[in-house]
Amino acid sequence: MNFMNSQARKNAEDFLNLEKQFHLGFLPTEQSNPLTVNLDKEFEHGSVFGVKNLQSADRNVLVMAKRVLASEKFRKLANGIYNTITSGGKVVFSGCGATGRLSILLESMYRECCEKNPALAQYSNNVFSIMTGGDYALVRAVEFFEDYQSFGRQQVKELNMQSGDMLVAITEGGETSSVLGTLFEALDRGCKGFLLFNNPAELLAEHLERSRKAITDERVCVLDLSCGPMALAGSTRMQATTSEQLIAGAALESAVCRLLDCPAPDHAVLFEELLNELESEKSVQAIADYIEFEADCCGNGNLLTYFANDYLLDIFTDTTERTPTFKLPPFRKSDDTTSARSWAFVKNPLYPTGELWEKCFRRPLRCLEWSKELYVAMEAPENVRNNPPLINASELLKFPVGSEMVEDRIVSDKDAAVLVTLSSGDDNAALLKAFDEVKTLFPIVKKLSIGTGAGDFTVECNLMKSPLDLMSHMAVKLVLNTASTGIMVRLGRVTGNWMSFVDVTNKKLIDRAIRLISSIGNMSYEESCYKLFEAVEILKDMPDNSPEKMPVVQYVLKKLGR
């Protein structure tokens, strides 16, 4: 191999020889789904066909759900949540990336339910969440944190978990180091441990030491939620996190129903009904029309801002994940006037940012205030020790996601505001009134309605009320996952069903990029690895305004004529 410099060769050989525990192509969640292998071609044929193609993979979640929801291990999970809460212990959901945002959402859903039901007031502070990277990571991905178990262990220490508490570790692939770190630390402290993931347990235990250690630990109750490859290869924000939101949410809601002395819904039946409704001709057309609208907006260099209230966290979960998945500009802070503005942004017009976060989380901010000395103690890499990331509460508050001025989101005569409402939303009237005062500033205004009601884009489905309104949250997730993926396909950021604009910000994404190059470039894993690291070094030294500066995978594929 001829390289631009020796550093590229060394980095490639180190990854090939020293990071085999991050070579994850054997996992179904990292493989290409045969149902969607021609996803880009389906969208070329028409967005309706693309939407149907994406939705086809969600049916595998239903198959899994019917199996798991009827299992003894699911009952053990739901009973564990109930018993921990009623005995005064803490139930802690832990995740990273998409599952970290899910963990925050589950905590918020529970706390909201306790606020609305006086009978639950005594239990209102019994459910918590750990997001790798803290609350800051809800709006700006802190990708490299996932590679370190010590970081997860530290977050468990900061929650002061102890005997009588319970940790539910949620990791799509079953191998995320930071999440496993939270599990191991909780077990060491005498807590009950549950582990949810989306790959066959025996496959993980066979290949990955860190996964095997957790799966074979007799103190851990393992729930294997395998549902096959993702509709977008490796994008576990989709079917993997959908299945985990359904199962973990159903367990939490079942426990809450016991606390309220009311029957729990049949979540498998409700989820099947929701899929049927989202696959109806009207709903598919509405999602396809919305994809065309946002793709046209962002594809022409214009900005789009979502406005919401009740389901704001659900929208954050989708929009934040777009940055690493499709290498888009991340959300911009209020004191940043030089970085590119994010294509999409999220705001709530009812509350200023500081108050908004407390309304969303229903608890104080839980960000990381870690010092250089702590990073040294946790054996963080040298670059992190020397330059600790700014992910504390004051930094999170710099994202103007509340009712502050919107001028930064209106820079052209085609920038858009999109109001997202659900028929099950409790504060729709207040939201509509606040939005009316803002929307006149935007050149283009649209309404995306999920459930019943009228909008420019109405995705019709019956959102049954329940203590946690789980199916409403599932509906938002499914609609936004399908829409945001379709938008990126329309904008050329997907090749086949591979996310060919993926950013390489951690070891899992490096491996994913190598396999993508291998698949599309028709070359070995080893050769693709060398090509990737060579491109990383070339692009690192290239000016940002260079026409050759592009996502590393796209750069390699272009050089290969692919």
C-alpha positions in Angstrom: 0.0 0.0 0.0 1.2 3.5 -0.8 0.2 6.1 1.7 0.3 9.8 1.9 2.1 9.4 5.2 3.1 6.8 7.7 0.4 7.9 10.2 -2.4 6.6 8.0 -0.7 3.2 7.7 -0.1 3.0 11.5 -3.7 4.0 12.2 -5.1 1.4 9.8 -2.9 -1.4 11.1 -3.7 -0.5 14.7 -7.4 -0.7 13.9 -7.0 -4.0 12.1 -4.9 -5.6 14.7 -5.7 -4.0 18.0 -9.4 -3.1 17.7 -10.9 -6.5 16.7 -13.5 -6.2 19.4 -14.9 -3.3 17.3 -15.1 -5.3 14.1 -18.8 -5.8 14.2 -19.8 -6.9 10.7 -21.0 -10.3 12.1 -23.9 -8.6 14.0 -27.3 -8.5 12.2 -27.8 -4.9 13.4 -24.7 -3.9 11.4 -25.6 -5.7 8.2 -27.6 -4.6 5.1 -31.2 -5.5 5.2 -32.3 -7.5 2.1 -35.7 -5.9 2.3 -34.3 -2.5 1.6 -31.2 -3.2 -0.4 -32.5 -1.0 -3.2 -33.8 1.8 -1.0 -32.2 4.6 -3.0 -33.8 3.1 -6.2 -37.2 2.9 -4.5 -37.1 6.6 -3.7 -36.0 7.4 -7.2 -39.1 5.6 -8.4 -41.2 7.7 -6.0 -41.3 8.7 -2.3 -44.4 6.6 -1.7 -42.5 3.5 -2.8 -39.5 4.5 -0.6 -41.8 4.9 2.4 -43.4 1.5 1.9 -39.9 0.0 1.6 -38.7 1.6 4.8 -41.9 0.5 6.7 -41.4 -3.1 5.6 -38.6 -3.6 8.1 -40.8 -2.4 11.0 -42.8 -5.6 10.7 -39.8 -7.5 12.1 -40.2 -5.5 15.3 -43.8 -6.7 15.6 -42.7 -10.4 15.3 -40.1 -9.8 18.1 -42.6 -7.9 20.3 -45.2 -10.8 20.2 -42.4 -13.2 21.3 -40.8 -11.0 24.0 -44.0 -9.4 25.5 -45.3 -12.9 26.2 -42.1 -14.1 27.8 -41.2 -14.7 31.5 -38.2 -12.4 31.2 -40.5 -9.5 30.2 -42.7 -10.2 33.2 -39.5 -10.2 35.4 -38.6 -6.8 34.0 -42.0 -5.3 34.6 -42.2 -6.9 38.1 -38.7 -5.7 38.9 -39.7 -2.1 38.0 -42.8 -2.3 40.1 -41.1 -3.9 43.1 -38.2 -1.5 43.0 -40.4 1.6 42.9 -42.7 0.4 45.7 -39.8 -0.5 47.9 -38.4 3.0 47.5 -35.5 2.1 45.2 -34.4 3.8 42.0 -35.1 2.4 38.5 -32.4 3.7 36.2 -32.6 3.3 32.4 -29.1 3.6 30.8 -28.2 4.1 27.1 -25.9 5.8 24.6 -26.8 7.7 21.5 -30.3 6.8 20.4 -30.8 4.5 23.5 -29.5 7.3 25.8 -32.1 9.6 24.4 -34.7 6.9 24.8 -33.6 6.5 28.5 -34.2 10.2 29.0 -37.6 10.0 27.3 -38.7 7.0 29.5 -37.8 9.0 32.6 -39.7 12.0 31.4 -42.7 10.0 30.4 -42.8 8.4 33.9 -42.4 11.8 35.7 -45.1 13.4 33.6 -47.4 10.5 34.5 -46.7 11.0 38.2 -47.5 14.8 37.9 -50.9 14.0 36.3 -51.9 11.3 38.8 -52.0 12.3 42.5 -52.0 8.6 43.4 -48.4 8.4 42.1 -47.0 11.5 43.8 -45.1 9.4 46.4 -43.3 7.6 43.6 -42.5 10.6 41.4 -38.7 10.5 42.1 -38.1 6.7 41.7 -37.2 6.6 37.9 -34.0 8.0 36.5 -31.9 7.9 33.3 -28.3 7.8 32.3 -27.4 9.2 29.0 -23.7 8.6 28.0 -22.4 12.1 27.9 -25.2 13.5 30.1 -28.2 15.6 29.1 -26.0 17.6 26.8 -25.8 14.6 24.5 -29.6 14.9 23.9 -28.9 17.8 21.5 -25.3 17.3 20.4 -23.8 13.8 20.0 -20.8 13.1 22.2 -19.8 10.1 20.1 -16.4 9.0 21.4 -17.8 8.6 25.0 -19.3 5.3 24.1 -15.9 3.6 23.7 -15.1 3.8 27.5 -16.6 1.7 30.2 -15.1 3.9 32.9 -17.3 6.8 31.7 -20.4 4.8 32.2 -19.2 3.6 35.6 -18.7 7.2 36.7 -22.2 8.2 35.8 -23.6 5.4 38.0 -21.4 6.6 40.8 -22.8 10.1 40.4 -26.4 8.8 40.7 -25.3 7.1 43.9 -26.9 3.8 43.0 -27.0 1.2 45.7 -28.5 -2.1 46.8 -32.2 -2.0 46.3 -31.9 0.0 43.0 -32.3 -1.5 39.5 -30.5 -0.6 36.3 -31.9 -1.4 32.8 -29.0 -1.2 30.4 -30.2 -0.6 26.8 -27.7 -1.0 24.0 -28.9 -1.6 20.4 -25.9 -3.8 19.4 -25.4 -5.3 22.8 -21.8 -4.2 22.9 -21.6 -0.5 23.7 -18.8 -0.1 26.2 -20.1 2.9 28.2 -23.6 1.2 28.7 -22.0 -2.0 29.8 -19.9 0.0 32.1 -23.0 1.3 33.8 -24.3 -2.2 34.2 -21.1 -3.6 35.7 -20.8 -0.7 38.2 -24.5 -1.1 39.2 -23.9 -4.9 39.8 -20.8 -4.1 41.8 -23.0 -1.9 44.0 -25.5 -4.7 44.6 -28.2 -3.4 42.2 -30.5 -5.6 40.1 -29.4 -5.6 36.5 -31.3 -6.0 33.2 -29.8 -5.9 29.7 -31.8 -5.2 26.5 -30.2 -5.5 23.1 -31.0 -6.4 19.5 -28.6 -9.1 18.4 -28.7 -12.8 19.1 -27.2 -13.3 22.6 -25.2 -16.4 21.6 -23.6 -14.5 18.7 -22.5 -11.6 21.0 -21.2 -14.0 23.7 -19.2 -15.9 21.1 -17.4 -13.0 19.6 -17.2 -10.1 22.1 -15.6 -10.5 25.5 -17.3 -7.4 27.0 -20.7 -8.7 25.9 -20.0 -12.2 27.0 -19.1 -11.0 30.5 -22.5 -9.3 30.9 -24.6 -12.0 29.2 -23.2 -14.8 31.2 -23.4 -13.0 34.6 -26.0 -14.8 36.6 -27.0 -11.5 38.2 -28.2 -10.1 34.8 -31.6 -10.7 33.3 -31.0 -10.6 29.5 -33.7 -9.7 27.0 -32.7 -10.5 23.5 -34.8 -8.3 21.2 -33.3 -9.4 17.9 -35.4 -8.1 15.0 -32.9 -8.4 12.1 -30.9 -5.8 10.2 -32.0 -2.1 10.1 -33.8 -0.6 7.2 -30.8 1.7 6.8 -27.7 -0.5 7.3 -26.3 0.0 10.8 -28.7 2.8 11.7 -29.8 1.4 15.0 -31.8 4.5 15.8 -34.5 2.8 13.6 -35.8 -0.7 14.3 -33.4 -1.5 17.1 -34.4 1.5 19.2 -38.0 1.1 18.1 -38.1 -2.3 19.6 -36.3 -1.2 22.8 -38.7 1.8 23.2 -41.7 -0.6 22.8 -40.4 -3.3 25.2 -38.9 -1.0 27.9 -41.8 1.4 27.6 -44.3 -1.5 27.9 -42.6 -2.8 31.0 -42.6 0.6 32.6 -46.2 1.2 31.6 -47.2 -2.2 32.9 -45.6 -1.3 36.3 -47.4 2.1 36.4 -50.7 0.4 35.7 -50.2 -1.8 38.7 -49.4 1.3 40.8 -52.7 2.8 39.5 -54.6 -0.4 39.9 -55.7 -0.5 36.3 -55.3 -3.1 33.6 -52.2 -2.8 31.4 -52.8 -2.4 27.6 -52.0 -5.3 25.2 -49.0 -3.6 23.8 -48.5 -6.1 21.0 -52.0 -5.6 19.7 -51.7 -1.8 19.9 -48.4 -1.8 18.1 -49.8 -4.0 15.3 -52.8 -1.6 14.9 -50.4 1.3 14.8 -48.3 -0.3 12.0 -51.4 -1.1 10.1 -52.6 2.6 10.3 -49.2 4.0 9.4 -49.1 1.7 6.3 -52.5 2.9 5.1 -52.6 4.6 1.7 -53.4 8.0 3.3 -50.6 7.8 5.9 -48.0 6.7 3.4 -48.9 9.5 1.1 -48.8 12.1 3.9 -45.3 10.9 5.0 -44.1 10.8 1.4 -45.4 14.3 0.8 -43.7 15.6 3.9 -40.4 14.0 2.8 -40.7 15.8 -0.5 -41.3 19.1 1.2 -38.4 18.9 3.7 -36.0 17.5 1.1 -36.9 20.4 -1.2 -36.4 22.9 1.6 -33.0 21.6 2.9 -31.8 20.5 -0.5 -32.0 24.1 -1.7 -30.0 25.4 1.2 -32.9 26.6 3.3 -33.4 26.1 7.0 -36.3 24.2 8.7 -37.3 24.7 12.3 -39.7 22.2 14.1 -42.0 23.6 16.8 -43.5 21.3 19.4 -44.3 21.0 23.1 -45.6 17.6 24.5 -43.4 15.5 22.2 -40.4 17.7 22.0 -38.0 15.1 23.4 -39.1 12.6 20.7 -38.3 15.2 18.0 -34.9 15.9 19.6 -34.1 12.2 19.5 -34.6 12.1 15.7 -33.0 15.4 14.8 -29.9 15.0 16.9 -29.2 11.6 15.5 -29.2 13.0 11.9 -25.8 14.7 12.5 -23.6 11.6 12.9 -25.7 9.4 10.7 -25.7 11.7 7.7 -22.8 14.1 8.6 -25.0 17.2 8.9 -24.1 20.4 10.7 -25.1 19.9 14.4 -27.2 22.3 16.4 -25.5 25.7 16.8 -25.1 27.5 20.2 -26.2 31.1 20.7 -22.7 32.4 21.0 -21.5 30.7 17.8 -21.8 32.9 14.8 -19.3 31.1 12.5 -20.3 27.4 12.4 -22.8 26.3 9.7 -26.4 26.4 10.9 -28.1 23.0 11.3 -30.5 22.1 8.5 -33.2 21.4 11.0 -33.6 22.8 14.5 -36.2 22.3 17.3 -37.9 24.9 19.4 -40.7 25.2 21.9 -42.4 28.6 21.7 -44.0 28.3 25.2 -41.0 28.6 27.6 -37.5 30.2 27.6 -34.7 27.6 27.3 -33.8 27.3 31.0 -37.4 26.7 32.0 -38.1 24.5 29.0 -35.5 21.9 30.0 -37.0 21.6 33.5 -40.5 21.2 31.8 -39.2 18.5 29.4 -37.1 16.5 31.9 -39.4 17.3 34.9 -36.2 17.4 37.0 -33.0 19.5 37.2 -30.5 19.2 34.4 -28.1 16.3 34.8 -25.0 17.3 32.8 -21.4 16.2 33.3 -19.1 18.6 35.2 -16.0 16.5 34.8 -12.5 17.8 35.5 -9.2 17.0 33.8 -8.2 15.1 36.9 -11.2 12.9 36.7 -10.6 12.1 33.0 -7.1 11.1 34.0 -8.4 8.8 36.8 -10.8 7.3 34.3 -7.9 6.6 31.9 -9.4 8.7 29.1 -7.3 9.2 26.0 -4.7 11.9 26.1 -6.5 14.3 23.7 -9.6 14.2 26.1 -7.5 14.7 29.2 -5.8 17.7 27.6 -8.9 19.2 26.3 -12.0 18.1 28.3 -15.2 18.5 26.3 -17.6 21.3 27.1 -20.7 19.3 27.9 -21.8 20.9 31.2 -25.2 22.5 32.0 -24.1 26.0 31.0 -23.1 24.8 27.6 -26.4 23.0 27.1 -28.3 26.2 27.9 -26.5 27.9 25.0 -28.7 26.1 22.5 -31.7 28.4 22.1 -34.4 25.8 21.9 -37.0 27.7 23.8 -39.1 30.8 23.1 -36.1 33.1 22.4 -35.7 35.0 19.2 -35.9 33.0 16.0 -34.0 35.3 13.7 -31.0 32.9 13.4 -33.4 30.4 11.8 -34.6 32.9 9.1 -31.9 33.8 6.7 -33.6 33.3 3.3 -37.0 33.9 1.8 -37.7 30.1 1.8 -36.9 29.1 5.4 -39.6 27.1 7.0 -41.4 26.5 10.3 -43.1 23.2 10.9 -45.5 22.7 13.8 -45.7 19.1 15.0 -48.9 18.2 16.9 -50.5 15.0 18.0 -54.2 14.5 18.6 -53.2 13.1 22.1 -51.3 16.3 23.0 -52.6 17.9 26.2 -51.2 21.4 25.5 -52.1 21.7 21.9 -54.2 24.9 22.5 -51.4 26.7 24.3 -48.9 25.5 21.7 -51.1 26.7 18.8 -51.5 30.1 20.4 -47.8 30.5 21.0 -47.0 29.3 17.5 -49.4 31.8 16.0 -47.2 34.6 17.4 -44.1 33.2 15.9 -45.1 31.8 12.5 -45.6 35.2 10.9 -41.8 35.6 10.9 -41.3 32.6 8.7 -41.7 32.7 4.9 -43.0 29.2 4.8 -45.3 27.6 7.5 -46.5 24.0 7.6 -48.2 21.7 10.1 -47.4 18.0 10.5 -50.3 16.3 12.3 -50.0 12.8 13.7 -53.2 11.1 14.9 -56.4 12.9 13.9 -57.0 16.5 13.0 -56.1 18.7 10.1 -52.6 19.7 8.9 -50.7 20.3 5.7 -49.5 16.7 6.3 -51.8 14.5 8.3 -50.6 11.0 9.3 -53.8 9.4 10.4 -53.7 6.9 13.2 -55.6 6.1 16.4 -53.5 7.1 19.4 -55.1 5.3 22.4 -54.6 7.1 25.7 -52.7 5.1 28.4 -50.8 6.1 31.5 -47.5 6.8 29.6 -49.2 7.4 26.2 -46.7 4.9 24.8 -48.3 4.4 21.4 -48.3 8.2 20.8 -44.6 8.2 21.4 -44.2 5.2 19.2 -46.1 6.9 16.4 -43.9 10.0 16.6 -40.8 7.9 16.4 -41.9 5.8 13.5 -43.1 8.7 11.5 -40.0 10.8 12.1 -37.6 7.9 11.5 -39.2 7.2 8.2 -39.4 10.8 7.2 -35.8 11.8 8.1 -34.3 8.7 6.5 -36.4 9.3 3.3 -35.3 13.0 3.3 -31.6 11.9 3.4 -32.2 9.4 0.6 -33.8 12.0 -1.6 -30.8 14.3 -0.9 -28.3 11.6 -2.0 -26.8 10.8 1.4 -27.7 7.1 1.2 -26.2 4.6 -1.3 -28.3 1.4 -1.6 -29.4 1.1 2.0 -26.0 2.3 3.4 -25.6 5.7 5.1 -22.7 6.7 2.9 -22.3 10.1 4.5 -21.7 8.6 8.0 -19.2 10.4 10.2 -16.3 8.4 11.7 -16.3 9.8 15.2 -15.9 6.5 17.2 -14.7 3.0 16.7 -18.1 1.5 15.8 -18.5 4.1 13.1 -15.0 3.5 11.8 -15.8 -0.1 11.4 -19.2 0.7 9.8 -17.5 3.0 7.3 -14.9 0.3 6.4 -17.6 -2.2 5.7 -19.6 0.2 3.7 -16.5 0.9 1.5 -15.9 -2.9 1.3 -19.5 -3.6 0.2 -19.9 -0.8 -2.4 -16.3 -0.8 -3.5 -16.1 -4.6 -3.8 -12.9 -5.0 -1.9 -11.6 -6.7 1.2 -12.1 -5.3 4.7 -8.4 -4.9 5.1 -7.9 -2.9 1.9 -11.0 -0.8 2.7 -9.5 0.0 6.1 -6.3 1.3 4.5 -8.3 3.4 2.1 -10.4 4.9 4.9 -7.5 5.9 7.0 -5.6 7.3 4.0 -8.6 9.4 3.2 -8.9 10.6 6.8 -5.3 11.9 6.7 -5.8 13.6 3.3 -9.0 15.3 4.3 -7.6 16.4 7.7 -5.1 18.6 5.9 -7.5 19.9 3.3 -9.1 23.4 3.7 -12.8 23.3 4.7 -13.7 25.3 1.6 -12.0 22.9 -0.8 -14.4 21.2 -3.3 -12.6 17.9 -2.5 -13.5 18.2 1.3 -16.3 15.8 1.8 -17.4 12.9 4.1 -14.6 10.4 4.2 -16.6 7.5 2.8 -17.9 9.6 -0.1 -14.3 10.7 -0.8 -13.1 7.1 -1.0 -16.0 6.0 -3.1 -15.5 8.9 -5.5 -11.8 8.0 -5.8 -12.9 4.4 -6.6 -15.4 5.6 -9.2 -18.3 4.4 -7.2 
